[in-house]
Amino acid sequence: MAKQLFGTDGIRGVAGEYPLDAQTIHAFGAALAEDAAGAAGRPEILIGADTRESGRWIAEMAAGGLVRGGAKVCYAGIVTTPGVAYLTRTGPFVAGVMISASHNPYLDNGIKVFGHSGFKLPDSEEHAIERRTLGLRAEGTAPRPVSLDEDASLDGAYLEFLASTVSVRFDGMKVAMDCGNGSAYLLAPALFRRLGAEVTAIGAEPDGRNINLGCGALHVESLREAVVRDGADFGVAFDGDADRAIFISRSGKVVDGDGVLLVCARALKAAGKLRENVVVSTVMSNLGLEQALERAGIRMVRTPVGDKYVLEEMVRIGAALGGEQSGHVIFRDYATTGDGILTALRLFEISRQAGAGLDELTEDLRVFPQRLVNVRVRERKDLAETPSVAEEIRRAEESFGGSGRVLVRFSGTEPLARVMVEGRDAEQVERFSESIAEAIRKEMG
């Protein structure tokens, strides 16, 4: 049975509308409390949120349901998603709830749930909570919010943990930082200043509606300008809940998750900490990364798109490092999720120890031209049963002769077919991405 509330990353929607309406949120809280009660008499649940104006309202509505279900609620206030995961697995909490829609605009919001392990809940448990939520909602009980007082010591504990992972100081290092007007706006600048860096922070004035608005990990133009203008050693941009980070080198080059994986994988291997000499990434990671890792004697394993799948594979094969081109990077020796602030710490530490900047550390990463085209479709057809599409894909793959890739997949959340073509020749990539997209439009558009 397909889930109606939970998607690939929790419950998402427009705040105030189903499934993020008051009744459903309240029912979810009660259902989670009942689920957690199996592990403890009166379970304690942690709630955190990003800076969206709807965050506290959703938190207090969920808290009302949790209390109704017999749980005790602790509120961390504004904190990052990886912060909630860390605090849940190291504290007395049976579960942790993060109120965030990550990189989405402010009108959207979401609910992510972590178990005491720090991992997101398995599908079977989400199914059970969802069924109970819908049942409670159907009963029509009036939702009652619970007023929450923030426990300021919680984000302090998370900050202490992050600081404890660093073996060097950053004195003399100039860092430009775009916090995306989101969860990292206080934590990240405070931490790096504490470690000695000179920090210029932008996107650090949230007003409830400007999260991710022309800033943060998806919009690095202003950060790049700041790095080049101020002669910063590094630029780092976080998304709304700070579970991902994108970097800017001193020269102004954008270094995405692929570049981060290369730098960190080589450093971990040199230190004898890259278990099995393997890195886990997704089908979207550039061929250039795969080839650079191969030259370093490191194997790359690919998964479907989504940090959830990366983490599952990392756990399965015992990998220490994995991530996505989009900036989610997971260091399993430290965390159970992607963590943008932790990633920045690791990258800056490697740079300081090597005495080299991002330009030097990534200079041998040849990024192959890559084009992604989204095609709106009326229906999804098996590609093997659409001869014209299959023929265009075959022509592209034969033309590349092993030096390029074609990936066609359907979006899990929108009526879209996503066409990704990658190869050595930019003109070839452009031509085949368009011909494949056009074939899909004729068959399914």
Backbone torsions as a table, in degrees:
resi	resn	phi	psi	omega
1	MET	NA	127.3	-179.2
2	ALA	-71.0	145.0	178.6
3	LYS	-76.6	142.0	-179.4
4	GLN	-98.2	-29.9	-177.1
5	LEU	-101.0	-51.3	-175.7
6	PHE	-81.9	129.3	172.6
7	GLY	-102.8	-153.4	-179.4
8	THR	-72.3	-17.8	179.9
9	ASP	-138.0	56.7	177.7
10	GLY	85.8	-157.2	179.1
11	ILE	-98.3	128.5	-179.1
12	ARG	-128.6	150.5	175.4
13	GLY	171.7	-173.3	175.5
14	VAL	-84.6	127.9	-178.0
15	ALA	-57.9	129.1	-179.6
16	GLY	96.2	-14.8	178.1
17	GLU	-111.4	152.9	178.2
18	TYR	-55.6	132.8	8.3
19	PRO	-92.6	12.1	177.8
20	LEU	-106.3	38.1	172.4
21	ASP	-89.2	165.0	-173.7
22	ALA	-58.0	-44.6	-177.0
23	GLN	-63.0	-43.9	-177.0
24	THR	-70.3	-40.8	179.1
25	ILE	-62.3	-45.6	179.9
26	HIS	-61.7	-44.0	179.1
27	ALA	-64.7	-38.4	176.6
28	PHE	-59.4	-45.7	179.3
29	GLY	-57.5	-45.5	179.7
30	ALA	-64.3	-39.9	179.9
31	ALA	-66.7	-40.2	178.4
32	LEU	-64.9	-40.4	178.7
33	ALA	-61.4	-43.0	178.8
34	GLU	-64.1	-40.7	178.8
35	ASP	-63.8	-41.4	-177.9
36	ALA	-73.1	-25.1	-177.0
37	ALA	-63.2	-20.3	178.1
38	GLY	-66.6	-20.0	-178.2
39	ALA	-101.3	-13.7	-177.6
40	ALA	-158.6	155.3	-180.0
41	GLY	-61.1	-57.8	174.7
42	ARG	-124.8	90.8	-173.4
43	PRO	-65.1	146.8	176.4
44	GLU	-104.9	128.0	-176.4
45	ILE	-118.2	133.8	177.6
46	LEU	-95.1	139.0	173.7
47	ILE	-125.9	134.6	172.2
48	GLY	-133.7	167.1	-177.7
49	ALA	-149.5	159.7	170.1
50	ASP	-90.1	-160.7	-168.8
51	THR	-93.0	5.8	-179.8
52	ARG	-61.4	145.0	-177.3
53	GLU	-63.2	-22.5	179.8
54	SER	-86.2	-5.2	-172.6
55	GLY	-60.3	-48.9	-177.9
56	ARG	-67.6	-38.5	179.0
57	TRP	-60.0	-46.2	179.1
58	ILE	-64.7	-41.8	179.8
59	ALA	-60.7	-43.9	-177.5
60	GLU	-72.8	-31.5	176.5
61	MET	-70.1	-42.3	176.9
62	ALA	-64.4	-39.6	179.1
63	ALA	-61.6	-36.7	177.1
64	GLY	-59.7	-42.8	177.6
65	GLY	-68.0	-39.5	179.0
66	LEU	-61.5	-45.3	179.7
67	VAL	-65.0	-41.8	176.7
68	ARG	-57.7	-36.2	-179.2
69	GLY	-83.7	3.0	175.3
70	GLY	95.3	13.4	-179.0
71	ALA	-97.2	159.6	171.7
72	LYS	-101.0	137.9	-174.8
73	VAL	-114.4	135.3	173.3
74	CYS	-120.9	131.3	-173.7
75	TYR	-112.3	120.9	-179.3
76	ALA	-87.8	-10.1	-175.7
77	GLY	72.8	-145.7	-178.9
78	ILE	-76.9	119.2	-178.1
79	VAL	-152.7	164.8	-179.5
80	THR	-82.4	161.0	175.0
81	THR	-59.9	-48.0	176.7
82	PRO	-64.3	-25.1	174.4
83	GLY	-64.1	-43.4	177.2
84	VAL	-63.1	-42.7	179.4
85	ALA	-61.2	-43.8	-179.9
86	TYR	-64.9	-48.2	-177.3
87	LEU	-64.7	-33.6	179.7
88	THR	-66.9	-42.6	-176.4
89	ARG	-81.1	-18.4	-179.4
90	THR	-104.5	-9.5	-178.9
91	GLY	-104.9	-167.2	-177.3
92	PRO	-85.8	15.3	-168.8
93	PHE	-88.2	132.6	175.6
94	VAL	-73.3	-31.6	179.4
95	ALA	-152.0	160.1	176.0
96	GLY	-128.7	140.7	-178.8
97	VAL	-121.3	125.0	176.2
98	MET	-110.7	126.6	178.2
99	ILE	-96.3	104.4	-177.6
100	SER	-167.5	152.0	170.0
101	ALA	-118.7	29.8	171.3
102	SER	54.3	-114.6	-174.4
103	HIS	-90.8	2.5	-177.9
104	ASN	-72.7	163.8	175.6
105	PRO	-63.6	166.9	-170.5
106	TYR	-64.7	-29.1	-178.8
107	LEU	-64.8	-28.0	176.9
108	ASP	-80.4	154.3	170.1
109	ASN	-152.0	-179.8	-176.5
110	GLY	-163.8	170.3	178.6
111	ILE	-131.3	118.4	175.6
112	LYS	-112.1	141.0	-177.1
113	VAL	-121.8	132.5	175.9
114	PHE	-116.1	142.5	171.6
115	GLY	-82.4	175.4	-179.7
116	HIS	-59.6	-22.7	178.5
117	SER	-69.2	-15.6	-174.2
118	GLY	89.6	-4.4	176.9
119	PHE	-93.3	152.8	172.7
120	LYS	-64.2	154.0	-175.0
121	LEU	-64.6	144.9	174.8
122	PRO	-67.0	158.0	-178.0
123	ASP	-54.8	-39.3	-176.9
124	SER	-62.5	-38.5	179.9
125	GLU	-73.7	-38.1	175.0
126	GLU	-60.7	-41.3	177.9
127	HIS	-58.1	-45.5	-177.6
128	ALA	-65.0	-44.1	179.3
129	ILE	-65.2	-39.5	179.9
130	GLU	-64.1	-45.6	179.8
131	ARG	-60.3	-43.0	-179.9
132	ARG	-67.9	-38.6	177.9
133	THR	-58.7	-49.0	-178.3
134	LEU	-65.7	-34.6	176.9
135	GLY	-65.9	-44.9	178.6
136	LEU	-65.4	-38.4	179.0
137	ARG	-62.5	-40.1	-179.2
138	ALA	-65.6	-25.5	178.8
139	GLU	-69.3	-20.4	173.9
140	GLY	78.3	21.7	177.8
141	THR	-64.5	133.8	-178.9
142	ALA	-66.4	128.6	179.7
143	PRO	-71.8	136.2	178.0
144	ARG	-126.7	114.8	178.1
145	PRO	-71.8	158.5	175.3
146	VAL	-119.1	128.2	178.5
147	SER	-66.1	135.1	-175.7
148	LEU	-116.0	136.1	172.6
149	ASP	-103.9	130.5	-176.8
150	GLU	-74.0	135.0	173.8
151	ASP	-96.9	99.8	-174.1
152	ALA	-68.6	-14.8	-178.5
153	SER	-73.6	-18.2	-173.6
154	LEU	-71.1	-49.8	178.8
155	ASP	-67.4	-25.9	174.1
156	GLY	-63.2	-39.7	178.0
157	ALA	-65.2	-39.4	177.8
158	TYR	-65.2	-41.1	178.8
159	LEU	-63.5	-39.9	177.6
160	GLU	-61.6	-41.8	177.8
161	PHE	-60.3	-48.5	-179.2
162	LEU	-58.5	-45.6	-179.9
163	ALA	-61.4	-33.9	-176.9
164	SER	-70.4	-14.8	-177.9
165	THR	-84.9	-6.5	-172.8
166	VAL	-101.4	133.2	-178.6
167	SER	-100.7	-3.2	179.6
168	VAL	-132.4	164.4	172.0
169	ARG	-100.5	164.2	-176.9
170	PHE	-112.0	27.5	180.0
171	ASP	-55.8	134.0	179.0
172	GLY	85.1	-6.0	-179.7
173	MET	-87.1	129.9	177.7
174	LYS	-99.4	122.4	-176.2
175	VAL	-125.5	127.5	169.9
176	ALA	-98.5	133.6	-169.7
177	MET	-134.0	123.0	176.1
178	ASP	-106.4	110.7	-174.7
179	CYS	-89.3	2.9	175.3
180	GLY	64.3	17.0	-174.6
181	ASN	51.5	35.8	-176.6
182	GLY	-123.6	-151.3	-170.4
183	SER	-58.3	-28.5	-174.4
184	ALA	-86.7	1.7	-166.3
185	TYR	-62.2	-29.8	176.1
186	LEU	-100.7	-44.3	-172.6
187	LEU	-63.6	-49.3	-172.9
188	ALA	-66.1	-51.2	177.9
189	PRO	-59.1	-40.6	-179.2
190	ALA	-62.3	-42.2	-177.9
191	LEU	-66.4	-47.1	-176.4
192	PHE	-71.4	-31.3	173.1
193	ARG	-67.0	-40.1	177.5
194	ARG	-59.6	-34.1	-179.3
195	LEU	-86.7	6.8	171.2
196	GLY	103.1	-6.3	-178.2
197	ALA	-74.6	150.5	171.7
198	GLU	-91.2	111.0	-170.6
199	VAL	-109.4	128.5	167.5
200	THR	-107.1	115.5	-175.7
201	ALA	-105.1	130.4	170.8
202	ILE	-121.9	167.4	-176.6
203	GLY	58.6	36.8	-176.3
204	ALA	-123.3	29.8	178.7
205	GLU	-132.1	67.9	-176.8
206	PRO	-66.6	141.2	176.2
207	ASP	-123.9	13.1	-179.5
208	GLY	92.9	-20.4	-177.0
209	ARG	-124.4	-7.3	-174.9
210	ASN	-103.9	12.6	177.3
211	ILE	-61.7	129.9	-179.6
212	ASN	63.6	7.8	-174.5
213	LEU	-80.8	97.7	-179.6
214	GLY	63.5	22.1	-177.7
215	CYS	-148.5	175.7	176.6
216	GLY	82.3	-166.9	-169.4
217	ALA	-62.2	-23.9	179.8
218	LEU	-92.2	-7.7	-176.9
219	HIS	-139.9	82.0	-171.2
220	VAL	-95.2	9.1	-175.1
221	GLU	-61.7	-46.8	-179.1
222	SER	-66.1	-36.9	177.9
223	LEU	-65.0	-43.5	179.3
224	ARG	-60.1	-42.7	177.6
225	GLU	-60.5	-41.6	-179.3
226	ALA	-65.5	-40.5	179.8
227	VAL	-62.6	-49.3	-177.5
228	VAL	-67.9	-42.8	-178.4
229	ARG	-63.8	-43.9	-173.7
230	ASP	-93.1	-2.5	-178.9
231	GLY	64.9	38.1	-179.6
232	ALA	-72.1	151.7	176.6
233	ASP	-74.6	-32.2	-178.2
234	PHE	-146.6	154.3	164.6
235	GLY	-125.2	142.8	175.9
236	VAL	-138.5	133.9	179.8
237	ALA	-121.7	130.4	178.4
238	PHE	-104.1	156.2	171.9
239	ASP	-89.1	-174.8	-170.2
240	GLY	-57.8	-37.2	-180.0
241	ASP	-108.9	8.5	171.7
242	ALA	61.4	31.8	173.4
243	ASP	-95.6	1.1	174.9
244	ARG	-138.7	160.4	179.0
245	ALA	-148.5	142.4	173.2
246	ILE	-120.7	144.1	-172.4
247	PHE	-118.3	155.8	175.4
248	ILE	-122.9	130.5	178.9
249	SER	-80.9	171.8	-178.8
250	ARG	-58.7	-33.1	-179.0
251	SER	-82.0	-8.2	-179.1
252	GLY	101.8	6.7	179.3
253	LYS	-75.1	135.9	176.0
254	VAL	-80.7	127.1	178.2
255	VAL	-115.4	108.4	-177.2
256	ASP	-90.8	-166.2	-177.1
257	GLY	-60.6	-31.6	177.5
258	ASP	-62.1	-46.8	179.0
259	GLY	-62.3	-40.3	178.9
260	VAL	-62.8	-44.3	179.5
261	LEU	-60.0	-41.2	179.9
262	LEU	-63.1	-50.2	-178.3
263	VAL	-61.0	-46.0	-176.1
264	CYS	-72.2	-36.0	179.4
265	ALA	-63.9	-44.4	-179.4
266	ARG	-65.7	-38.4	179.7
267	ALA	-67.4	-42.5	179.3
268	LEU	-65.0	-38.9	178.4
269	LYS	-64.2	-44.2	180.0
270	ALA	-61.0	-31.2	-179.9
271	ALA	-88.1	0.8	-179.2
272	GLY	73.0	24.9	-175.8
273	LYS	-115.5	5.5	178.9
274	LEU	-94.0	88.4	-174.4
275	ARG	-57.6	133.3	178.8
276	GLU	64.0	8.1	-177.3
277	ASN	48.9	47.9	-176.9
278	VAL	-133.1	145.8	174.0
279	VAL	-124.9	137.5	178.4
280	VAL	-103.3	128.4	174.8
281	SER	-139.5	-168.9	-176.8
282	THR	-111.4	175.7	179.0
283	VAL	-63.0	-15.1	-179.0
284	MET	-85.4	-15.4	-178.5
285	SER	-63.7	143.3	-172.3
286	ASN	-69.3	146.5	175.1
287	LEU	-58.0	-30.7	178.9
288	GLY	-60.3	-37.6	176.9
289	LEU	-65.3	-45.9	-178.6
290	GLU	-58.8	-42.1	-178.9
291	GLN	-70.7	-38.8	178.4
292	ALA	-65.3	-40.7	177.0
293	LEU	-64.7	-40.7	179.9
294	GLU	-61.1	-39.8	178.3
295	ARG	-63.1	-27.6	179.5
296	ALA	-90.0	5.3	-180.0
297	GLY	75.7	28.6	-177.8
298	ILE	-118.1	132.3	-180.0
299	ARG	-89.3	143.6	176.0
300	MET	-115.8	129.1	176.9
301	VAL	-107.4	131.8	-178.8
302	ARG	-102.5	147.3	176.1
303	THR	-127.8	172.1	169.5
304	PRO	-60.4	163.8	179.9
305	VAL	-64.4	135.6	178.4
306	GLY	130.0	127.4	-179.0
307	ASP	-63.4	-24.2	176.2
308	LYS	-58.8	-44.2	-178.7
309	TYR	-72.2	-35.4	175.8
310	VAL	-59.9	-48.1	-177.9
311	LEU	-64.3	-42.5	178.7
312	GLU	-57.3	-43.8	-179.9
313	GLU	-69.7	-37.5	177.5
314	MET	-59.8	-45.1	179.4
315	VAL	-64.9	-40.9	-176.8
316	ARG	-62.9	-42.4	-175.3
317	ILE	-102.6	-1.0	178.0
318	GLY	76.6	29.1	-178.7
319	ALA	-76.2	147.3	179.5
320	ALA	-90.8	-21.4	-172.7
321	LEU	-138.8	136.4	175.5
322	GLY	-160.7	166.9	178.5
323	GLY	170.8	-175.4	-177.4
324	GLU	-122.3	154.4	175.2
325	GLN	-55.4	-30.6	-177.3
326	SER	-70.4	-8.8	175.7
327	GLY	113.0	-5.0	171.6
328	HIS	-74.1	115.9	177.4
329	VAL	-126.8	131.7	-174.9
330	ILE	-115.0	121.8	175.2
331	PHE	-106.5	100.2	-171.7
332	ARG	-67.8	-19.1	176.6
333	ASP	-72.2	-13.4	-176.9
334	TYR	-122.1	-30.7	-166.9
335	ALA	-147.3	163.2	177.3
336	THR	-107.1	5.4	-179.1
337	THR	-143.8	167.5	166.7
338	GLY	-65.3	142.3	-177.6
339	ASP	-143.7	108.5	-176.7
340	GLY	-62.0	-40.5	-179.1
341	ILE	-68.6	-42.9	177.7
342	LEU	-62.3	-39.2	177.9
343	THR	-61.7	-43.9	178.4
344	ALA	-62.2	-41.6	177.3
345	LEU	-58.8	-46.6	-178.2
346	ARG	-63.8	-43.3	-176.2
347	LEU	-67.7	-43.8	-179.6
348	PHE	-68.6	-34.9	177.4
349	GLU	-63.8	-45.1	178.2
350	ILE	-60.9	-43.2	179.0
351	SER	-61.6	-44.8	-179.2
352	ARG	-64.1	-42.3	-179.3
353	GLN	-69.3	-33.2	-178.9
354	ALA	-84.9	-16.0	-176.0
355	GLY	65.6	34.6	-178.2
356	ALA	-142.5	151.6	179.0
357	GLY	-92.6	-178.4	-178.3
358	LEU	-65.2	-31.7	177.8
359	ASP	-59.7	-46.8	-178.4
360	GLU	-71.3	-39.9	-175.4
361	LEU	-70.6	-21.4	-178.9
362	THR	-116.5	13.2	-171.6
363	GLU	-65.9	-24.1	-179.5
364	ASP	-94.7	7.0	176.9
365	LEU	-84.9	104.3	177.9
366	ARG	-90.3	111.0	-178.4
367	VAL	-85.4	116.7	178.1
368	PHE	-70.3	143.7	173.6
369	PRO	-54.9	133.0	-176.8
370	GLN	-137.7	132.6	-179.1
371	ARG	-128.4	132.4	177.2
372	LEU	-116.9	124.4	178.6
373	VAL	-120.5	127.5	175.9
374	ASN	-97.8	126.4	-178.5
375	VAL	-116.9	121.2	178.1
376	ARG	-73.6	132.9	-176.2
377	VAL	-125.4	149.7	176.2
378	ARG	-81.7	-34.4	-177.6
379	GLU	-147.8	158.8	177.2
380	ARG	-100.4	124.9	177.4
381	LYS	-116.8	147.2	174.3
382	ASP	-61.9	125.3	-176.2
383	LEU	-61.5	-29.7	179.2
384	ALA	-68.1	-18.7	-178.6
385	GLU	-102.9	11.0	176.4
386	THR	-119.7	89.3	-171.4
387	PRO	-55.2	-38.5	-177.1
388	SER	-67.1	-38.3	177.8
389	VAL	-69.2	-46.9	179.7
390	ALA	-58.5	-38.3	179.7
391	GLU	-65.8	-42.2	178.6
392	GLU	-64.4	-39.9	178.0
393	ILE	-64.3	-43.1	179.3
394	ARG	-61.7	-43.4	179.1
395	ARG	-60.1	-43.3	180.0
396	ALA	-63.7	-47.8	-176.7
397	GLU	-64.4	-38.7	177.7
398	GLU	-66.0	-39.1	179.9
399	SER	-65.6	-38.8	179.3
400	PHE	-69.6	-30.4	177.2
401	GLY	57.4	38.4	178.4
402	GLY	91.5	-5.9	-179.6
403	SER	-106.2	20.6	177.6
404	GLY	-157.5	175.0	-177.1
405	ARG	-141.1	150.4	171.2
406	VAL	-127.1	128.8	177.5
407	LEU	-131.5	121.8	175.8
408	VAL	-121.5	123.7	179.7
409	ARG	-144.0	159.3	177.4
410	PHE	-96.6	141.3	177.5
411	SER	-64.7	144.4	177.4
412	GLY	-83.2	-11.3	-174.8
413	THR	-125.0	-13.8	-176.7
414	GLU	-134.3	158.7	177.5
415	PRO	-77.7	66.2	-175.0
416	LEU	-131.6	143.2	165.6
417	ALA	-102.8	131.2	-179.3
418	ARG	-106.0	121.5	-179.1
419	VAL	-108.5	117.9	176.8
420	MET	-117.3	125.6	176.9
421	VAL	-126.0	136.4	-175.9
422	GLU	-140.9	138.2	178.2
423	GLY	-171.2	179.7	-177.3
424	ARG	-72.8	-32.8	-173.3
425	ASP	-102.3	116.9	-175.5
426	ALA	-62.8	-37.4	-179.2
427	GLU	-66.1	-40.6	177.0
428	GLN	-63.1	-44.3	179.2
429	VAL	-59.3	-45.7	179.9
430	GLU	-61.8	-46.0	-175.6
431	ARG	-64.7	-46.2	-176.8
432	PHE	-73.9	-33.4	177.8
433	SER	-62.9	-38.5	179.1
434	GLU	-72.2	-40.5	-177.6
435	SER	-68.2	-37.7	177.8
436	ILE	-68.9	-42.7	178.7
437	ALA	-61.8	-40.1	-179.9
438	GLU	-66.4	-38.3	178.0
439	ALA	-63.6	-38.4	178.0
440	ILE	-67.8	-40.6	178.1
441	ARG	-57.6	-44.6	-178.0
442	LYS	-67.8	-34.5	-177.0
443	GLU	-84.7	-33.4	-170.6
444	MET	-131.2	-11.5	-173.6
445	GLY	-78.3	NA	NA
